[in-house]
Amino acid sequence: MSIAGLAFSLLRGLDPERAHRLAVWALRQGLGPRQVGADDPILATRLWGLEFPNPIGLAAGFDKDAEACRGALRMGFGFVEIGTVTPKPQPGNDRPRVFRLPKDGAVINRYGFNSKGIAAAAERLAARGAGIVGANIGRNRESADALADYAAAACRLAPVSDYLVINVSSPNTPGLRALQDRAQLLQLVSMVRVAATEGSGGETRPLLVKIAPDLTADDKRDIAAVAMESHVDGLIISNTTIERPASLKSRRRAEAGGLSGAPLFAPSTALLAEMYRLTGGAIPLIGAGGVADGAGAYAKIRAGASLVQVYTALALRGPDILPGIKRELAGLLRDGGFDSVTQAVGADHR
Ligand SMILES: Cc1cc2nc3c(=O)[nH]c(=O)nc-3n(C[C@H](O)[C@H](O)[C@H](O)COP(=O)(O)O)c2cc1C
C-alpha cells in the first residue's frame, strides 16, 4: 500500500463528509499521491481537439469548487470535472448528507449542490495550470429562473474550462430533473451555448449534458433527439440513481438522495449502450457509474463511452485504485486486439 493509501485508510474511520473535505484539502495542499511515470500510450485519446493522456476522469461532485483539480491531475486522472457549481454560493442540504454503504460498494448523497459559487470557481480555474478540466454547472435552489442560472454559470466558467456540463440530473435539487424534458432541454442547451460563446469572446467550448439513470423510454428518445438536433458535444451517462435495488444490504440503504457505486454499474452501462444506439454513435459519451476496476472501464468503453469517470470507488477504496484501473484497461484493450481506446468505443454494437 502507498503512503497515500495508508493515509486514506485513516480517513475511512471518519464521518464521510469530513473524510471528503480532508481529501480535498490534502490534494489542494499538494499532499496527494503523484503518478509515477507516464501513462501507457495505448490509453491516450483525442476528443473535441483535446489530448487526454488516459480516458479515466474524476467525476463531478468530488471537487465541487475547483480546489483540488491540480492535485487530482497529478494523481494520474486523465481529466477532472469540477462542480456542480451554482451561480451564487449556497450551503446545500443539512448534514448528515452523505452515507457510505460499505456492504454494497455504494454511497448515498444528498449534498444538494453545496457550492462556493461561480466567482470563486472561476478564479481558481484560471490559476489551475496544465491538464484537462471540465466545469459542471447547475442552478441555485432558490432561483426563480433556472435557465438564467445556467446561462450565467456558462458565461463565467466557459473561458476558464475545457468543456462545460449542463447538469440536469442531480436528484437533490427539486425540479432539476424536469429540465430533461424535451422542450426545456432544447431551450436550455441553446441558451447555454450562446452564453458560453459570449463569455469566451466568441470561442466555442464543448457542451455536454449529464443525464439521470432513471428515465422512461420516452425520456431517452427525447434526450437523444435533442442531443442530435442541438448538436451537443457529448452526454455524460449517468448521474446517481433514486432507485433502491432490493439487493442493498447496508444499514443506510434507505437514506434519501442519489445512490452511486457498484449497484449503479449495470443500469448506467445499459443506459449508456442504449443512448449510443439511439444516437447512432454520433455523439461522444462519457460513462460514469460504478467503475471500480479496468474491466468496468473497458465495459463502458465497449458499450459506447469515449471517456470514463470514477467517484464512489475512489471514495470507498482510496487513490491506489487508479493506477490499477489504468493498467488493467491497457491490458484488456491489447487482449481485445485494439491499438487505442478510440478503436474499442462501441465495440459491443458491431
Ligand atoms: C458524494 C457525491 C457527490 C456528487 N455530486 C455531484 C455533483 O455535484 N454533480 C454531478 O453532476 N454529479 C455528482 N455526483 C455524481 C457523480 O459525478 C457520478 O455521476 C456518480 O456518482 C456515478 O459514478 P460513481 O458510481 O463512480 O460514483 C456525486 C456523487 C457522489 C457520490
The ligand as a Gaussian input file, in Angstrom:
#p B3LYP/6-31G(d) Opt

LIG

0 1
 C      -20.849000      12.345000      -2.830000
 C      -21.214000      12.562000      -4.276000
 C      -21.468000      13.844000      -4.739000
 C      -21.801000      14.045000      -6.084000
 N      -22.016000      15.318000      -6.535000
 C      -22.272000      15.519000      -7.851000
 C      -22.427000      16.836000      -8.355000
 O      -22.300000      17.829000      -7.642000
 N      -22.725000      16.982000      -9.674000
 C      -22.840000      15.895000     -10.531000
 O      -23.081000      16.086000     -11.718000
 N      -22.666000      14.645000     -10.069000
 C      -22.386000      14.432000      -8.772000
 N      -22.211000      13.152000      -8.312000
 C      -22.381000      12.014000      -9.257000
 C      -21.056000      11.518000      -9.824000
 O      -20.420000      12.510000     -10.590000
 C      -21.281000      10.267000     -10.712000
 O      -22.049000      10.637000     -11.834000
 C      -21.988000       9.133000      -9.992000
 O      -21.614000       9.075000      -8.635000
 C      -21.714000       7.774000     -10.638000
 O      -20.337000       7.452000     -10.611000
 P      -19.682000       6.540000      -9.429000
 O      -20.563000       5.330000      -9.270000
 O      -18.295000       6.221000      -9.915000
 O      -19.676000       7.390000      -8.229000
 C      -21.886000      12.933000      -6.974000
 C      -21.623000      11.649000      -6.491000
 C      -21.289000      11.441000      -5.159000
 C      -21.001000      10.043000      -4.683000

